[in-house]
């Protein structure tokens, strides 16, 4: 089946033979692909809103997938070893993980697609005892998404790797993202300097961010 580049990137990062929980499964397209490709041992799809859950249930009625109308990891099966958190903001991703941090003992891999605050996600998930295994950049509708796979373990990172992405600076898509982000930051800086109540610390922070990105 055909799926978006973003969902394909998520699927390709998931370790083969895993028992997966997909939190925020939406319409179940990732579930369909993983089952049809035979990549995973099992998958547990979670939705916490009644409307999307009914669509999810209908879309997966012919597939061997367990689904749940619940929040986060509340009903996570004990055999689960991979968590997928995609299509949501970074703060929500971290809230879900930290709410049930005791359930992470058996989790070998966490795959995230944070639509905001990717830097925060990198910094906080490594504090939970994980390291960044790989990042993949995809573009959909002119939006750049950083898909990140975390696995159990520890590693040291440069600050810029946590800020802008791990081992992605040579990716042509990152160079595109870099130019677009630099333009955005320069415009933000100009507006900040022209503001009647401009804050020197804010201007300094943006200038520093521009310098770090330019040096990548």
VEXZA-680555 format. One record per residue (C-alpha): residue in one letter; chain; x, y, z; residue number from 1. Coordinates in pm, whole numbers, plus 50000, padded with zeros to 5 digits. Layout:
BEGIN
REC resn chain  east north    up resi
REC    A     A     X     Y     Z  NUM
...
//
This chain:
BEGIN
REC resn chain  east north    up resi
REC    X     A 50000 50000 50000    1
REC    X     A 50104 50360 49947    2
REC    X     A 50161 50577 50253    3
REC    X     A 50309 50921 50301    4
REC    X     A 50684 50973 50319    5
REC    X     A 50646 51072 50684    6
REC    X     A 50469 50750 50780    7
REC    X     A 50710 50546 50568    8
REC    X     A 51005 50704 50751    9
REC    X     A 50846 50609 51084   10
REC    X     A 50783 50252 50965   11
REC    X     A 51139 50214 50835   12
REC    X     A 51287 50316 51171   13
REC    X     A 51087 50059 51370   14
REC    X     A 51295 49753 51451   15
REC    X     A 51175 49437 51269   16
REC    X     A 50986 49181 51478   17
REC    X     A 50884 49434 51742   18
REC    X     A 50572 49449 51957   19
REC    X     A 50458 49806 51895   20
REC    X     A 50220 50048 52063   21
REC    X     A 50118 50339 51839   22
REC    X     A 49981 50621 52053   23
REC    X     A 49762 50856 51852   24
REC    X     A 49709 50606 51570   25
REC    X     A 49472 50837 51379   26
REC    X     A 49322 50645 51083   27
REC    X     A 49552 50344 51118   28
REC    X     A 49754 50385 50799   29
REC    X     A 50079 50303 50978   30
REC    X     A 49916 49993 51127   31
REC    X     A 49801 49874 50785   32
REC    X     A 50147 49919 50637   33
REC    X     A 50327 49743 50923   34
REC    X     A 50091 49446 50912   35
REC    X     A 50091 49415 50533   36
REC    X     A 50471 49437 50520   37
REC    X     A 50506 49175 50795   38
REC    X     A 50760 49392 50972   39
REC    X     A 50624 49371 51327   40
REC    X     A 50519 49088 51555   41
REC    X     A 50219 49279 51691   42
REC    X     A 50078 49629 51708   43
REC    X     A 49848 49796 51959   44
REC    X     A 49677 50110 51827   45
REC    X     A 49562 50378 52072   46
REC    X     A 49324 50671 52020   47
REC    X     A 49179 50885 52298   48
REC    X     A 48898 51059 52105   49
REC    X     A 48574 50878 52029   50
REC    X     A 48531 51005 51672   51
REC    X     A 48879 50918 51543   52
REC    X     A 48864 50590 51740   53
REC    X     A 48551 50481 51550   54
REC    X     A 48723 50560 51218   55
REC    X     A 49033 50371 51334   56
REC    X     A 48824 50070 51438   57
REC    X     A 48645 50062 51105   58
REC    X     A 48966 50100 50903   59
REC    X     A 49135 49814 51089   60
REC    X     A 48841 49575 51113   61
REC    X     A 49004 49335 50865   62
REC    X     A 49349 49352 51024   63
REC    X     A 49500 49161 51314   64
REC    X     A 49550 49475 51525   65
REC    X     A 49432 49538 51880   66
REC    X     A 49290 49887 51929   67
REC    X     A 49205 50084 52239   68
REC    X     A 49006 50395 52329   69
REC    X     A 49239 50513 52603   70
REC    X     A 49506 50767 52695   71
REC    X     A 49877 50727 52630   72
REC    X     A 50028 50412 52774   73
REC    X     A 49736 50338 53010   74
REC    X     A 49654 50001 52849   75
REC    X     A 49991 49915 52699   76
REC    X     A 50032 49534 52667   77
REC    X     A 50316 49387 52878   78
REC    X     A 50498 49244 52575   79
REC    X     A 50538 49588 52415   80
REC    X     A 50897 49684 52339   81
REC    X     A 50852 49974 52094   82
REC    X     A 50655 50297 52142   83
REC    X     A 50555 50517 51847   84
REC    X     A 50446 50873 51924   85
REC    X     A 50377 51061 51602   86
REC    X     A 50184 51359 51477   87
REC    X     A 50172 51553 51804   88
REC    X     A 50363 51826 51983   89
REC    X     A 50679 51760 52176   90
REC    X     A 50534 51858 52511   91
REC    X     A 50250 51608 52471   92
REC    X     A 50497 51334 52375   93
REC    X     A 50695 51401 52691   94
REC    X     A 50382 51419 52908   95
REC    X     A 50278 51072 52784   96
REC    X     A 50620 50919 52853   97
REC    X     A 50675 51083 53190   98
REC    X     A 50326 51003 53316   99
REC    X     A 50408 50631 53292  100
REC    X     A 50786 50638 53317  101
REC    X     A 50776 50314 53517  102
REC    X     A 50639 50140 53207  103
REC    X     A 50952 50219 53007  104
REC    X     A 51160 49941 53166  105
REC    X     A 51082 49697 52885  106
REC    X     A 51081 49955 52607  107
REC    X     A 51380 49907 52378  108
REC    X     A 51292 50174 52122  109
REC    X     A 51090 50497 52108  110
REC    X     A 51012 50645 51766  111
REC    X     A 50884 51002 51768  112
REC    X     A 50758 51248 51511  113
REC    X     A 50727 51570 51710  114
REC    X     A 50552 51844 51517  115
REC    X     A 50687 52101 51762  116
REC    X     A 50973 52124 52011  117
REC    X     A 51196 51853 51863  118
REC    X     A 51493 51994 52054  119
REC    X     A 51309 51956 52384  120
REC    X     A 51214 51599 52293  121
REC    X     A 51577 51507 52222  122
REC    X     A 51701 51658 52547  123
REC    X     A 51433 51503 52767  124
REC    X     A 51413 51151 52623  125
REC    X     A 51788 51097 52660  126
REC    X     A 51740 51183 53028  127
REC    X     A 51505 50883 53048  128
REC    X     A 51792 50645 52965  129
REC    X     A 51785 50645 52585  130
REC    X     A 52025 50752 52311  131
REC    X     A 51950 50877 51962  132
REC    X     A 51990 50589 51720  133
REC    X     A 51898 50771 51400  134
REC    X     A 51713 51071 51262  135
REC    X     A 51540 51101 50928  136
REC    X     A 51418 51427 50773  137
REC    X     A 51114 51430 50546  138
REC    X     A 50921 51715 50384  139
REC    X     A 50544 51719 50342  140
REC    X     A 50350 52022 50226  141
REC    X     A 50665 52234 50266  142
REC    X     A 50694 52134 50634  143
REC    X     A 51015 51966 50755  144
REC    X     A 50967 51677 50995  145
REC    X     A 51246 51522 51203  146
REC    X     A 51165 51155 51271  147
REC    X     A 51378 51028 51559  148
REC    X     A 51453 50678 51684  149
REC    X     A 51570 50644 52044  150
REC    X     A 51708 50319 52186  151
REC    X     A 51818 50215 52534  152
REC    X     A 52163 50337 52624  153
REC    X     A 52377 50643 52685  154
REC    X     A 52578 50864 52455  155
REC    X     A 52738 51208 52462  156
REC    X     A 52609 51476 52227  157
REC    X     A 52719 51816 52113  158
REC    X     A 52470 52084 52206  159
REC    X     A 52401 52162 51838  160
REC    X     A 52309 51797 51776  161
REC    X     A 52035 51819 52036  162
REC    X     A 51928 52159 51908  163
REC    X     A 51918 52090 51533  164
REC    X     A 51931 51714 51489  165
REC    X     A 52167 51421 51531  166
REC    X     A 52392 51338 51236  167
REC    X     A 52174 51522 50982  168
REC    X     A 52392 51816 50876  169
REC    X     A 52500 51643 50552  170
REC    X     A 52145 51555 50450  171
REC    X     A 52038 51769 50148  172
REC    X     A 51699 51816 50314  173
REC    X     A 51870 51956 50621  174
REC    X     A 52050 52212 50406  175
REC    X     A 51711 52316 50266  176
REC    X     A 51568 52335 50618  177
REC    X     A 51872 52531 50736  178
REC    X     A 51826 52805 50474  179
REC    X     A 51453 52831 50544  180
REC    X     A 51509 52842 50921  181
REC    X     A 51783 53104 50888  182
REC    X     A 51548 53328 50689  183
REC    X     A 51282 53285 50956  184
REC    X     A 51525 53366 51239  185
REC    X     A 51666 53671 51058  186
REC    X     A 51312 53805 51005  187
REC    X     A 51228 53740 51369  188
REC    X     A 51543 53921 51476  189
REC    X     A 51459 54222 51259  190
REC    X     A 51108 54244 51403  191
REC    X     A 51244 54210 51754  192
REC    X     A 51493 54493 51699  193
REC    X     A 51214 54717 51565  194
REC    X     A 50974 54642 51847  195
REC    X     A 50898 54932 52082  196
REC    X     A 50963 54709 52383  197
REC    X     A 51244 54498 52245  198
REC    X     A 51425 54285 52499  199
REC    X     A 51807 54273 52473  200
REC    X     A 51819 53917 52611  201
REC    X     A 51573 53801 52344  202
REC    X     A 51774 53966 52067  203
REC    X     A 52094 53809 52201  204
REC    X     A 51930 53466 52215  205
REC    X     A 51813 53485 51853  206
REC    X     A 52151 53612 51734  207
REC    X     A 52324 53324 51912  208
REC    X     A 52083 53075 51756  209
REC    X     A 52154 53215 51408  210
REC    X     A 52529 53187 51464  211
REC    X     A 52506 52825 51579  212
REC    X     A 52293 52729 51280  213
REC    X     A 52519 52912 51034  214
REC    X     A 52819 52718 51167  215
REC    X     A 52662 52379 51098  216
//
